[in-house]
Amino acid sequence: MPNGEAAEHEHRAEDDGAVDSCTRPACGRGVIDDQGLCTECGQRPLTRTPAAPPDGPETEAQGVSTGVAHVRPDPWYGLDLAEAGGPPEAVEIPAPQAGPVAEEHRYCANSACKKPVGRGHGSTPGRTIGYCPYCRTRFDFTQPHDLTIAERYDVERYLGSGAYGAAYLAHDRNLATDVVLKRLNNSAVAATAEKERNVLVGLRHDSIVRILGYETEGPHLVLEHIPGVPLAARPGDRLEFLLAHGLRILQALDYLHARGLLHCDVKPENIIRFREESSFGPRDRVRLIDFGSVRTRKDEGPVTEYTRLYAPPKGDPERVRPTPGFDLYCLGMTLKEVCRTQLRERTAPGIDSLHLLLDRATDAATPMRRFVSARQFGEQLSGVIRQVVAAPPTLRQVARYSALFGSMSEPLDGGLGTARPLAHWIAATSNEDGTLTLPPAFATLPSQTIAAALPTPLADPDDRDVAPTAESALAESRLALRRKDAAQAELALDRAKLPPWHWLFSWYSGLIALTRSDTELATTHFTNVRAALPGELIPQLALGLCAELRDDLAVAQAHYGTVFDTTPALGAAGFGLARVHLLAGRRTEAVDTAEQLAHEFRYEREARVAAVRLLVTVAGPEPHGKADPGSPAAGSAHPAGPTASHLERAGAALAALDVDPATAATLQAELQYAAYPHTCDRLTLSETVRRLAPHAPTERDHTALVDLANRLRPPLAWRRSRRRSGTAQSRFGEGTKTLRS
């Protein structure tokens, strides 16, 4: 194609939104077929949506409205996290067990007879060993013998029965390979299978059993043989590996749902766990099998073939007209069964989040809360895996953009990441004995500041409960919150008309409660958000901030710790955890947290400043001054204050800091202020405070700092000389006139 023609063709493709190759980040390999679906992932490609031209001057609202991210994050990232520390030990396949021939295949072996034998009557099963009532030839159907189907498949053994009917392991003479034959023993099922076989034969997915063909004799479906066992936990299985199997089945369901198909019988028995050989060694894998209940999205009427234990309860909307939610509910119940042992360990990392995830997936009381797409489920399941592997012993952390929340630029350090304001020193008071009183080293974050700093939610393309008109109302609510106008924010939220159970409603209600300083109500709303989004870290951060406002340090530490352990890149959690450690008297842990946060480029400077300040800061009322010589604390710091080793470490850290002169001077003054109970050196403290004066913003502030330095100077000690005249030496070595007696 000439260059000009190619350019014109490309231009036309962009104009009508058409694309030739898959644009999804998780795929990018397939081509788009005539139905608009990718040949690899089976989904429609992402299209570029041009931004609407501005219809007026830029306003305050731009950049804060709820919107869809241009490229949706890959929801399956938990797979790489689960196997980053090495693949799990491949499952061992037990020896095949014997099983009887299905009754519909039991015929007399006498070629002159060939009558049906071994058949049951009513609820009474037929004999597997006995004699033909017609010719008295002995039969034994405990295992198939000399049974060939369609003159091609030699039956080797019975495997079991499923929704279709009996299943056999057979050898395909034409392909010289083992296959599974499933007899369709129900006329309705056979008719459905015949209608859908062309679609099913075309399925190609790593986590779906391949349907190889269809034989009218029987009739039978021909499937690939997977030598494995039903999905179940084994002794020693790590939780992240079991959850990764759940992700693989979600990928398979996403593939099916994109083609308008529903499996309708997801359960452990229909998920085969098997050993797969690869260049990296054997891998533990799973595949979804048994499509006996498969139906299309267009099929009307209630679902008839399902397993009651794993299906939605009677009266559930999914039972009347199944959607992809039917399969997602079944998978949620399956994971509850597979992870039953791990779910009992409530204190283990990620278990609380897993409980919340599976509770949402199988919520029978409020079906609208459940996941509506495999990607939605997968995003949260990957987030739970992320929390599990971030904890000991694996300690695998990953920084990743959230699919449902925008970035958070505010560190919410509470003042720890900057030097003490000069206003603290200007407002300081001192006594004659050199005791200096300063305001608290860091302040509790105002709830209104927290509400304005928490990130903006992003719209979920799979969320059908949020109308497009709600986005503008939510943007107005967010702007009102930034103005600390809770009343207007609430009115805008009402206009959004969100369902009261929806996580967006709870999120904005929590922000409004924070703006009104109602931390108890805010905690309730953010708890609802966490229940809906257990794989997200932002709701846990919000709960940690609320707990700190309520002085509930244990709860705050738990939430901050989970977030910070999972991703140190979320700096607000690191600073919050450091504050909580200091308030609880764990100075070393507080400093270690700040130093760990300093490895994040975005917060390096603030975290290094915080580490210095945490080494010298006293949380709460700060005793300062000369200790009572007779007290146990004489010559040392107050029990709540820094020790000599802390001060020495702070001095070394301060010397290594690359900061401006004003910050360096202020940090040095704070260091000397903390060292005074150890040294009682008023002169050094005075000189350090005096060096702050050149950085004062006004002449009045300059004067106040100089006056403070003068008040801190020790009084001159005059000594009477035995001589009536002459010069005496002060204790500081300065020559002065002696007093006359």
ZIHUFEN-V293010 format. One record per residue. N is the residue number from 1. RES is the residue in one small letter. PHI is phi in whole degrees, 0 to 359 (none if undefined). Layout:
# ZIHUFEN-V293010
n	res	phi
N	RES	PHI
N	RES	PHI
This chain:
# ZIHUFEN-V293010
n	res	phi
1	m	none
2	p	304
3	n	300
4	g	296
5	e	293
6	a	297
7	a	297
8	e	294
9	h	298
10	e	297
11	h	295
12	r	294
13	a	296
14	e	290
15	d	296
16	d	265
17	g	78
18	a	284
19	v	225
20	d	263
21	s	234
22	c	291
23	t	253
24	r	283
25	p	300
26	a	282
27	c	239
28	g	73
29	r	250
30	g	280
31	v	248
32	i	270
33	d	276
34	d	291
35	q	265
36	g	82
37	l	248
38	c	287
39	t	286
40	e	264
41	c	266
42	g	75
43	q	244
44	r	284
45	p	289
46	l	284
47	t	251
48	r	284
49	t	252
50	p	297
51	a	292
52	a	292
53	p	295
54	p	295
55	d	256
56	g	180
57	p	295
58	e	300
59	t	242
60	e	297
61	a	285
62	q	294
63	g	93
64	v	239
65	s	287
66	t	289
67	g	204
68	v	276
69	a	298
70	h	297
71	v	235
72	r	289
73	p	298
74	d	290
75	p	282
76	w	261
77	y	295
78	g	297
79	l	297
80	d	294
81	l	297
82	a	294
83	e	255
84	a	296
85	g	271
86	g	114
87	p	290
88	p	291
89	e	296
90	a	296
91	v	292
92	e	272
93	i	269
94	p	290
95	a	296
96	p	297
97	q	258
98	a	290
99	g	204
100	p	282
101	v	288
102	a	300
103	e	301
104	e	291
105	h	255
106	r	267
107	y	228
108	c	297
109	a	283
110	n	288
111	s	298
112	a	276
113	c	249
114	k	58
115	k	278
116	p	294
117	v	225
118	g	64
119	r	267
120	g	272
121	h	228
122	g	65
123	s	268
124	t	268
125	p	290
126	g	281
127	r	288
128	t	267
129	i	228
130	g	174
131	y	230
132	c	296
133	p	290
134	y	263
135	c	234
136	r	65
137	t	282
138	r	288
139	f	230
140	d	217
141	f	253
142	t	294
143	q	215
144	p	296
145	h	223
146	d	54
147	l	258
148	t	237
149	i	246
150	a	58
151	e	53
152	r	220
153	y	251
154	d	273
155	v	288
156	e	256
157	r	198
158	y	279
159	l	256
160	g	152
161	s	232
162	g	225
163	a	296
164	y	286
165	g	155
166	a	287
167	a	236
168	y	230
169	l	273
170	a	224
171	h	252
172	d	277
173	r	297
174	n	290
175	l	261
176	a	56
177	t	213
178	d	278
179	v	223
180	v	247
181	l	254
182	k	242
183	r	279
184	l	268
185	n	265
186	n	233
187	s	298
188	a	292
189	v	295
190	a	298
191	a	295
192	t	295
193	a	297
194	e	296
195	k	291
196	e	263
197	r	299
198	n	296
199	v	291
200	l	294
201	v	297
202	g	276
203	l	289
204	r	222
205	h	209
206	d	299
207	s	252
208	i	233
209	v	298
210	r	278
211	i	267
212	l	271
213	g	182
214	y	217
215	e	247
216	t	291
217	e	292
218	g	120
219	p	285
220	h	229
221	l	266
222	v	249
223	l	236
224	e	293
225	h	268
226	i	244
227	p	286
228	g	206
229	v	228
230	p	300
231	l	298
232	a	199
233	a	285
234	r	249
235	p	303
236	g	90
237	d	296
238	r	278
239	l	300
240	e	296
241	f	289
242	l	295
243	l	292
244	a	297
245	h	297
246	g	299
247	l	297
248	r	296
249	i	291
250	l	297
251	q	299
252	a	296
253	l	293
254	d	300
255	y	296
256	l	295
257	h	295
258	a	295
259	r	260
260	g	76
261	l	248
262	l	238
263	h	282
264	c	71
265	d	210
266	v	285
267	k	198
268	p	304
269	e	292
270	n	258
271	i	237
272	i	267
273	r	262
274	f	217
275	r	263
276	e	242
277	e	278
278	s	216
279	s	294
280	f	262
281	g	107
282	p	294
283	r	240
284	d	268
285	r	227
286	v	225
287	r	219
288	l	275
289	i	234
290	d	57
291	f	263
292	g	292
293	s	253
294	v	299
295	r	210
296	t	264
297	r	297
298	k	278
299	d	297
300	e	259
301	g	96
302	p	289
303	v	286
304	t	246
305	e	250
306	y	196
307	t	253
308	r	303
309	l	298
310	y	251
311	a	272
312	p	304
313	p	290
314	k	300
315	g	89
316	d	289
317	p	304
318	e	291
319	r	285
320	v	281
321	r	217
322	p	298
323	t	231
324	p	306
325	g	300
326	f	298
327	d	295
328	l	292
329	y	298
330	c	301
331	l	292
332	g	301
333	m	294
334	t	297
335	l	293
336	k	299
337	e	289
338	v	292
339	c	261
340	r	303
341	t	294
342	q	295
343	l	293
344	r	284
345	e	271
346	r	296
347	t	272
348	a	289
349	p	301
350	g	83
351	i	290
352	d	301
353	s	296
354	l	294
355	h	303
356	l	297
357	l	299
358	l	288
359	d	295
360	r	290
361	a	297
362	t	239
363	d	292
364	a	273
365	a	287
366	t	232
367	p	302
368	m	295
369	r	285
370	r	292
371	f	292
372	v	251
373	s	216
374	a	295
375	r	294
376	q	300
377	f	298
378	g	296
379	e	301
380	q	286
381	l	294
382	s	298
383	g	297
384	v	293
385	i	301
386	r	301
387	q	289
388	v	293
389	v	281
390	a	285
391	a	274
392	p	302
393	p	269
394	t	282
395	l	55
396	r	261
397	q	249
398	v	215
399	a	269
400	r	208
401	y	291
402	s	285
403	a	278
404	l	237
405	f	226
406	g	286
407	s	287
408	m	240
409	s	273
410	e	282
411	p	283
412	l	49
413	d	277
414	g	66
415	g	94
416	l	292
417	g	277
418	t	231
419	a	293
420	r	305
421	p	297
422	l	302
423	a	301
424	h	297
425	w	284
426	i	295
427	a	271
428	a	292
429	t	240
430	s	220
431	n	256
432	e	295
433	d	275
434	g	93
435	t	291
436	l	247
437	t	246
438	l	242
439	p	297
440	p	306
441	a	296
442	f	217
443	a	252
444	t	296
445	l	295
446	p	297
447	s	298
448	q	294
449	t	295
450	i	297
451	a	300
452	a	283
453	a	270
454	l	298
455	p	288
456	t	279
457	p	294
458	l	255
459	a	289
460	d	264
461	p	300
462	d	273
463	d	275
464	r	269
465	d	263
466	v	246
467	a	288
468	p	304
469	t	290
470	a	289
471	e	297
472	s	294
473	a	295
474	l	292
475	a	297
476	e	296
477	s	297
478	r	295
479	l	297
480	a	297
481	l	294
482	r	294
483	r	273
484	k	62
485	d	256
486	a	294
487	a	296
488	q	293
489	a	297
490	e	291
491	l	297
492	a	295
493	l	296
494	d	298
495	r	291
496	a	291
497	k	53
498	l	278
499	p	299
500	p	296
501	w	272
502	h	284
503	w	295
504	l	295
505	f	298
506	s	293
507	w	297
508	y	292
509	s	295
510	g	295
511	l	296
512	i	296
513	a	297
514	l	297
515	t	300
516	r	269
517	s	65
518	d	263
519	t	289
520	e	295
521	l	294
522	a	300
523	t	299
524	t	299
525	h	293
526	f	291
527	t	296
528	n	295
529	v	295
530	r	298
531	a	295
532	a	278
533	l	233
534	p	292
535	g	272
536	e	270
537	l	265
538	i	300
539	p	301
540	q	292
541	l	298
542	a	299
543	l	293
544	g	296
545	l	296
546	c	295
547	a	296
548	e	295
549	l	297
550	r	272
551	d	62
552	d	266
553	l	292
554	a	295
555	v	293
556	a	300
557	q	298
558	a	297
559	h	289
560	y	301
561	g	297
562	t	298
563	v	294
564	f	291
565	d	295
566	t	283
567	t	208
568	p	298
569	a	294
570	l	273
571	g	300
572	a	301
573	a	290
574	g	295
575	f	296
576	g	297
577	l	296
578	a	297
579	r	298
580	v	296
581	h	301
582	l	294
583	l	297
584	a	271
585	g	85
586	r	256
587	r	297
588	t	299
589	e	296
590	a	296
591	v	293
592	d	300
593	t	297
594	a	296
595	e	292
596	q	293
597	l	295
598	a	295
599	h	285
600	e	275
601	f	306
602	r	297
603	y	243
604	e	302
605	r	297
606	e	298
607	a	290
608	r	290
609	v	297
610	a	298
611	a	298
612	v	296
613	r	293
614	l	293
615	l	290
616	v	243
617	t	275
618	v	251
619	a	279
620	g	81
621	p	303
622	e	255
623	p	294
624	h	210
625	g	133
626	k	282
627	a	285
628	d	295
629	p	304
630	g	270
631	s	272
632	p	298
633	a	273
634	a	299
635	g	77
636	s	222
637	a	286
638	h	299
639	p	309
640	a	272
641	g	264
642	p	287
643	t	271
644	a	299
645	s	293
646	h	299
647	l	294
648	e	295
649	r	295
650	a	294
651	g	298
652	a	293
653	a	293
654	l	294
655	a	296
656	a	272
657	l	285
658	d	257
659	v	230
660	d	289
661	p	302
662	a	295
663	t	295
664	a	299
665	a	295
666	t	292
667	l	294
668	q	295
669	a	296
670	e	293
671	l	296
672	q	293
673	y	298
674	a	287
675	a	280
676	y	302
677	p	300
678	h	274
679	t	260
680	c	53
681	d	267
682	r	291
683	l	295
684	t	297
685	l	297
686	s	297
687	e	294
688	t	294
689	v	294
690	r	298
691	r	288
692	l	282
693	a	303
694	p	299
695	h	263
696	a	291
697	p	285
698	t	228
699	e	295
700	r	298
701	d	293
702	h	300
703	t	296
704	a	297
705	l	290
706	v	295
707	d	298
708	l	297
709	a	298
710	n	294
711	r	292
712	l	280
713	r	297
714	p	291
715	p	293
716	l	290
717	a	263
718	w	269
719	r	244
720	r	286
721	s	268
722	r	292
723	r	270
724	r	286
725	s	212
726	g	120
727	t	244
728	a	255
729	q	257
730	s	284
731	r	294
732	f	261
733	g	88
734	e	266
735	g	287
736	t	223
737	k	286
738	t	282
739	l	281
740	r	276
741	s	276
